[in-house]
Amino acid sequence: IAVVLLLALLAVPAIAGGDEDDALLAGSKKAEALLLKKFGACGQEEMQQVAFLLGSRQVKEAVVPLMRMLHEGTTDKCRMVAALSLCLLGDDRGTYAVRRAATFDASHNVRIHCAWYYNEYVKAGSFAFVQQPDIPSNMATLER
């Protein structure tokens, strides 16, 4: 009975949503193509959501658009989402861009987040988060 109930719950959104929702639920290449298409043609908030989905699904075709988002994003949040997605993807080009952004991005918040994502998802110990005399920890500086 539990299996039938689970299948019914999964089928209801798919029936109601149409082809796009079917593709997203199925996790197919069609879903990845829809996400890539939507990535370039949506508002900033939606773009951040799609960027995270592309990184989570490890869509390799998204590396270059995410790198562009990391370098040209107009807000810190936009660049931080791109950095997280690139680290989740694990592509060498993207992780290199995140590592460079952790050092050279104009925003202190973006640099800290990039370093943390790189440490967590790419190579542990790459960036040292050490205490400084006047600041309790590097992570605490995010509140500035």
Buried (B, 14 or more C-beta within 10 A) or exposed (E): EEEEEEEEEEEEEBEEEEEEBBBBBEEEEBBBEBBBEBBEEEEEEEBBBBBBBBBEBEBEEBBEBBBEBBEEBEEBBBBBBBBBBBBBBBBEEBBBBBBEBBEEBEBEBBBBBBBBBBBEBBEEEEBEEEEEEEEEEBEEBEEE
